[in-house]
C-alpha cells in the first residue's frame, strides 16, 4: 500500500518535492472563507476517510484549514504525521505527533 500526502490547500505552489513521501491528494483548492469551518470540515472528512495512520498532512493554506485537517486525522488515527516545508533546505520535513502520550504521562504523575 502506498502512502498518501494530503495537501490541505492547493494554492498554486509547487508541491512536487513532497511526492517522495507519497501520492499527493488535495483536500481543497484556491481561496476559502476563513469563517466557513463547517464547509472545511465536511470536505476534509469526506477525503480523509480513506487515510491510514501512515499517511501525511502537508500544511498549506489557512491556519483554520490546517487545524481542521489535523484534528480529523488525529481523531481517526491517534496521531498526526505532518509535513512542513523548510525553505532553508528546500524540502519537506516530517514531524509526528502521537496524541495523548504527554497528556497520559502527566496524568499518571499526579
Residue frames as a rotation matrix with the C-alpha (Angstrom) as fourth column:
UNK 1
0.583 0.812 0.000 0.00
0.812 -0.583 0.000 0.00
0.000 0.000 -1.000 0.00
UNK 2
-0.399 -0.736 0.547 1.43
0.696 -0.632 -0.341 3.39
0.597 0.244 0.764 -0.92
UNK 3
-0.379 0.177 -0.908 1.25
0.753 -0.512 -0.414 6.34
-0.538 -0.841 0.061 1.41
UNK 4
0.306 0.527 0.793 -0.72
0.808 -0.584 0.077 9.47
0.504 0.617 -0.604 0.66
UNK 5
-0.804 -0.454 -0.384 0.19
0.573 -0.764 -0.297 13.09
-0.158 -0.459 0.874 1.28
UNK 6
0.269 0.956 0.120 -2.95
0.961 -0.275 0.037 15.10
0.069 0.105 -0.992 1.99
UNK 7
-0.821 -0.495 0.286 -2.22
0.510 -0.860 -0.024 18.66
0.258 0.127 0.958 0.88
UNK 8
-0.400 0.712 -0.578 -4.55
0.623 -0.251 -0.741 20.88
-0.672 -0.656 -0.343 2.89
UNK 9
0.638 0.626 -0.449 -4.88
0.090 -0.639 -0.764 23.55
-0.765 0.447 -0.464 0.18
UNK 10
-0.090 -0.594 0.799 -3.62
0.960 0.161 0.227 23.63
-0.264 0.788 0.556 -3.39
UNK 11
0.599 0.299 -0.743 -2.87
0.310 -0.942 -0.129 27.32
-0.739 -0.153 -0.656 -3.55
UNK 12
0.981 -0.179 -0.080 -0.72
-0.139 -0.353 -0.925 27.26
0.137 0.918 -0.371 -6.67
UNK 13
0.242 -0.938 0.248 2.60
-0.872 -0.098 0.479 26.33
-0.425 -0.332 -0.842 -5.03
UNK 14
0.164 -0.305 -0.938 4.74
-0.625 0.704 -0.338 23.54
0.763 0.642 -0.075 -6.41
UNK 15
0.466 0.109 0.878 4.28
-0.836 0.379 0.396 20.60
-0.289 -0.919 0.267 -4.03
UNK 16
0.723 -0.095 -0.684 6.10
-0.411 0.736 -0.537 18.10
0.555 0.670 0.493 -6.24
UNK 17
-0.377 -0.926 0.003 9.04
-0.553 0.223 -0.803 17.65
0.743 -0.304 -0.596 -3.83
UNK 18
-0.259 0.369 0.893 6.56
-0.903 0.236 -0.360 16.17
-0.343 -0.899 0.272 -1.32
UNK 19
0.598 0.525 -0.606 5.86
-0.743 0.647 -0.172 13.31
0.301 0.553 0.777 -3.73
UNK 20
-0.409 -0.796 -0.446 8.83
-0.449 0.601 -0.661 11.44
0.795 -0.070 -0.603 -2.24
UNK 21
-0.812 0.170 0.558 6.55
-0.524 0.209 -0.826 10.83
-0.257 -0.963 -0.080 0.78
UNK 22
-0.520 0.664 0.538 3.61
0.498 0.747 -0.441 9.54
-0.695 0.039 -0.718 -1.26
UNK 23
-0.431 0.492 0.756 0.80
0.822 -0.132 0.555 10.31
0.373 0.860 -0.348 -3.68
UNK 24
-0.991 0.082 -0.102 -0.46
-0.038 -0.925 -0.378 13.90
-0.125 -0.371 0.920 -3.43
UNK 25
-0.240 0.970 0.039 -4.16
0.901 0.208 0.381 14.25
0.362 0.126 -0.924 -2.59
UNK 26
-0.886 -0.080 0.457 -5.57
0.012 -0.989 -0.150 17.77
0.464 -0.127 0.877 -2.42
UNK 27
-0.553 0.696 -0.459 -8.17
0.780 0.238 -0.579 18.46
-0.294 -0.678 -0.674 0.26
UNK 28
0.578 0.713 -0.398 -9.10
0.484 -0.692 -0.536 21.86
-0.657 0.117 -0.744 -1.19
UNK 29
-0.304 -0.652 0.695 -8.07
0.953 -0.218 0.211 24.36
0.014 0.726 0.688 -3.83
UNK 30
-0.299 0.087 0.950 -7.88
0.449 -0.866 0.220 28.15
0.842 0.492 0.220 -4.01
UNK 31
-0.763 0.021 0.646 -9.44
-0.408 -0.790 -0.457 30.82
0.501 -0.613 0.611 -1.83
UNK 32
-0.266 0.680 -0.684 -11.70
0.725 0.609 0.323 29.98
0.636 -0.410 -0.654 1.12
UNK 33
0.347 0.447 0.825 -13.83
-0.367 -0.745 0.558 31.94
0.863 -0.496 -0.094 3.52
UNK 34
-0.650 -0.755 -0.084 -11.86
-0.199 0.276 -0.940 31.66
0.734 -0.594 -0.329 6.76
UNK 35
-0.594 0.500 0.630 -15.11
-0.773 -0.139 -0.619 31.55
-0.221 -0.855 0.469 8.78
UNK 36
0.392 0.770 -0.503 -16.70
-0.873 0.484 0.061 28.67
0.290 0.416 0.862 6.84
UNK 37
-0.512 -0.686 0.517 -15.35
-0.841 0.523 -0.139 25.99
-0.175 -0.506 -0.845 9.19
UNK 38
0.155 0.659 0.736 -18.26
-0.357 0.732 -0.581 23.60
-0.921 -0.172 0.349 8.66
UNK 39
0.886 0.123 -0.446 -17.61
-0.461 0.142 -0.876 23.52
-0.044 0.982 0.182 4.91
UNK 40
-0.051 -0.985 -0.163 -13.92
-0.909 0.114 -0.400 22.78
0.413 0.128 -0.902 5.53
UNK 41
-0.424 -0.082 0.902 -14.80
-0.697 0.665 -0.268 20.03
-0.578 -0.742 -0.339 8.00
UNK 42
0.568 0.742 0.357 -17.26
-0.299 0.590 -0.750 18.34
-0.767 0.319 0.557 5.63
UNK 43
0.754 -0.331 -0.568 -14.88
-0.598 0.015 -0.802 18.49
0.274 0.944 -0.187 2.66
UNK 44
-0.243 -0.965 0.100 -11.87
-0.907 0.189 -0.376 17.22
0.344 -0.182 -0.921 4.58
UNK 45
-0.205 0.224 0.953 -13.73
-0.648 0.698 -0.304 14.46
-0.733 -0.680 0.002 6.42
UNK 46
0.817 0.576 -0.034 -15.01
-0.376 0.486 -0.789 13.08
-0.437 0.658 0.613 3.12
UNK 47
0.603 -0.656 -0.453 -11.47
-0.503 0.128 -0.855 12.84
0.619 0.744 -0.253 1.69
UNK 48
-0.339 -0.810 0.478 -9.63
-0.888 0.107 -0.447 11.79
0.311 -0.576 -0.756 4.86
UNK 49
0.543 0.617 0.570 -11.94
-0.758 0.652 0.017 8.81
-0.361 -0.441 0.822 5.43
UNK 50
0.952 -0.215 -0.218 -9.60
0.035 0.784 -0.620 6.83
0.304 0.582 0.754 3.16
UNK 51
0.245 -0.917 0.316 -6.45
-0.766 -0.382 -0.516 7.85
0.594 -0.116 -0.796 5.07
UNK 52
0.600 -0.186 -0.778 -4.24
0.450 0.882 0.137 5.46
0.661 -0.432 0.613 7.02
UNK 53
0.908 -0.267 -0.324 -2.09
0.216 -0.365 0.906 6.11
-0.360 -0.892 -0.273 10.13
UNK 54
0.007 -0.978 0.209 1.00
0.767 0.139 0.627 6.12
-0.642 0.156 0.751 7.87
UNK 55
0.289 0.174 0.941 -0.23
0.852 -0.495 -0.170 8.97
0.437 0.851 -0.291 5.63
UNK 56
-0.662 -0.624 -0.414 0.76
0.730 -0.663 -0.167 12.62
-0.170 -0.413 0.895 5.96
UNK 57
0.700 0.708 -0.094 -0.86
0.675 -0.699 -0.236 16.03
-0.232 0.102 -0.967 6.30
UNK 58
-0.433 -0.807 0.401 1.03
0.882 -0.472 0.003 18.70
0.187 0.355 0.916 4.33
UNK 59
0.045 0.428 -0.903 0.41
0.672 -0.682 -0.290 22.08
-0.740 -0.593 -0.318 5.93
UNK 60
-0.887 -0.236 0.397 -0.74
0.451 -0.625 0.637 24.75
0.098 0.744 0.661 3.47
UNK 61
-0.150 0.880 0.451 -3.43
0.434 -0.352 0.830 27.39
0.888 0.320 -0.329 3.28
UNK 62
0.202 0.374 0.905 -5.32
-0.545 -0.725 0.421 28.99
0.814 -0.579 0.058 6.14
UNK 63
-0.793 -0.501 0.348 -4.42
-0.542 0.317 -0.779 28.07
0.279 -0.806 -0.522 9.73
UNK 64
-0.063 0.866 0.497 -8.05
-0.861 0.205 -0.466 27.06
-0.505 -0.457 0.732 10.29
UNK 65
0.636 0.284 -0.718 -7.81
-0.695 0.615 -0.373 24.58
0.336 0.736 0.588 7.43
UNK 66
-0.292 -0.849 -0.440 -4.64
-0.396 0.527 -0.752 23.01
0.871 -0.046 -0.490 8.83
UNK 67
-0.721 0.082 0.688 -6.19
-0.683 0.084 -0.725 22.75
-0.118 -0.993 -0.004 12.28
UNK 68
0.327 0.935 0.137 -9.32
-0.858 0.355 -0.371 21.02
-0.396 0.004 0.918 11.00
UNK 69
0.512 -0.201 -0.835 -7.43
-0.538 0.683 -0.494 18.58
0.670 0.702 0.242 8.77
UNK 70
-0.586 -0.808 -0.067 -5.05
-0.396 0.357 -0.846 17.71
0.707 -0.469 -0.529 11.63
UNK 71
-0.471 0.489 0.734 -7.91
-0.820 0.062 -0.568 17.31
-0.324 -0.870 0.372 14.11
UNK 72
0.635 0.718 -0.287 -9.76
-0.772 0.572 -0.278 14.90
-0.036 0.398 0.917 11.82
UNK 73
0.239 -0.639 -0.731 -6.61
-0.358 0.642 -0.678 12.90
0.903 0.424 -0.076 11.10
UNK 74
-0.735 -0.558 0.386 -5.69
-0.519 0.097 -0.849 12.81
0.436 -0.824 -0.360 14.81
UNK 75
-0.056 0.815 0.576 -9.17
-0.923 0.178 -0.342 11.71
-0.381 -0.551 0.743 15.82
UNK 76
0.744 0.395 -0.539 -9.11
-0.625 0.695 -0.354 8.91
0.235 0.601 0.764 13.27
UNK 77
0.515 -0.651 -0.558 -5.58
0.083 0.685 -0.724 7.64
0.853 0.326 0.407 13.89
UNK 78
0.901 -0.143 -0.410 -4.45
0.422 0.068 0.904 8.85
-0.101 -0.987 0.121 17.34
UNK 79
-0.106 -0.954 -0.281 -1.54
0.568 -0.290 0.770 10.66
-0.816 -0.078 0.573 15.74
UNK 80
0.931 0.287 -0.226 -0.74
-0.006 -0.607 -0.795 13.27
-0.365 0.741 -0.563 13.12
UNK 81
0.001 -0.911 0.413 2.09
0.827 0.233 0.511 12.94
-0.562 0.341 0.754 10.58
UNK 82
0.796 0.307 -0.522 2.91
0.113 -0.922 -0.370 16.47
-0.595 0.236 -0.769 9.46
UNK 83
0.033 -0.775 0.631 4.97
0.999 0.026 -0.021 17.63
0.000 0.631 0.776 6.51
UNK 84
0.722 0.086 -0.686 6.40
0.229 -0.966 0.120 21.13
-0.653 -0.244 -0.717 6.89
UNK 85
0.729 -0.466 0.501 8.28
0.513 -0.112 -0.851 22.96
0.452 0.878 0.157 4.17
UNK 86
0.424 -0.705 -0.568 11.80
0.502 -0.339 0.795 24.07
-0.754 -0.622 0.210 5.08
UNK 87
0.997 -0.074 0.015 12.94
-0.032 -0.596 -0.803 26.95
0.069 0.800 -0.596 2.89
UNK 88
0.366 -0.918 0.154 16.42
-0.778 -0.211 0.591 26.55
-0.510 -0.336 -0.792 4.38
UNK 89
-0.456 -0.532 0.714 16.73
-0.159 0.838 0.523 23.01
-0.876 0.125 -0.466 2.98
UNK 90
-0.416 0.403 -0.815 14.28
-0.905 -0.274 0.326 23.46
-0.092 0.873 0.478 0.09
UNK 91
-0.640 0.280 -0.715 12.39
-0.047 0.915 0.400 20.29
0.767 0.290 -0.573 1.05
UNK 92
0.401 0.859 0.318 9.75
-0.539 -0.059 0.840 18.91
0.740 -0.509 0.439 3.38
UNK 93
-0.796 -0.593 0.121 10.47
-0.416 0.391 -0.821 17.75
0.440 -0.704 -0.558 6.89
UNK 94
0.029 0.780 -0.625 8.40
0.118 0.618 0.777 15.12
0.993 -0.096 -0.074 8.67
UNK 95
-0.790 -0.135 0.598 7.12
-0.561 -0.236 -0.794 15.63
0.248 -0.962 0.110 12.21
UNK 96
-0.284 0.686 -0.670 4.99
0.282 0.727 0.626 13.12
0.916 -0.011 -0.400 14.10
UNK 97
-0.593 0.220 0.775 2.70
-0.770 -0.435 -0.466 13.91
0.235 -0.873 0.427 17.00
UNK 98
-0.578 0.425 -0.696 1.35
0.389 0.894 0.223 10.92
0.717 -0.142 -0.682 18.90
UNK 99
-0.127 0.635 0.762 -1.75
-0.518 -0.698 0.495 12.22
0.846 -0.332 0.418 20.63
UNK 100
0.818 0.574 0.038 -2.24
-0.275 0.332 0.902 11.54
0.506 -0.748 0.429 24.30
UNK 101
0.250 -0.776 -0.578 1.33
0.590 0.596 -0.545 10.45
0.768 -0.205 0.607 25.12
UNK 102
-0.737 -0.595 0.320 2.34
0.155 -0.610 -0.777 13.53
0.657 -0.523 0.542 27.09
UNK 103
-0.119 0.782 0.611 -1.13
-0.781 -0.454 0.429 14.10
0.614 -0.426 0.665 28.49
UNK 104
0.742 0.390 -0.545 -1.41
-0.066 0.852 0.519 10.49
0.667 -0.349 0.658 29.70
UNK 105
-0.095 -0.871 -0.483 2.08
0.664 0.306 -0.683 10.64
0.742 -0.386 0.549 31.22
UNK 106
-0.724 -0.142 0.675 1.27
-0.258 -0.852 -0.456 13.88
0.640 -0.504 0.580 33.05
UNK 107
0.311 0.915 0.259 -1.98
-0.721 0.049 0.691 12.41
0.619 -0.402 0.675 34.42
UNK 108
0.628 -0.108 -0.771 -0.16
0.311 0.943 0.122 9.33
0.714 -0.316 0.625 35.66
UNK 109
-0.448 -0.888 -0.102 2.35
0.523 -0.168 -0.835 11.50
0.725 -0.428 0.540 37.54
UNK 110
-0.205 0.449 0.870 -0.35
-0.548 -0.789 0.278 13.36
0.811 -0.419 0.408 39.53
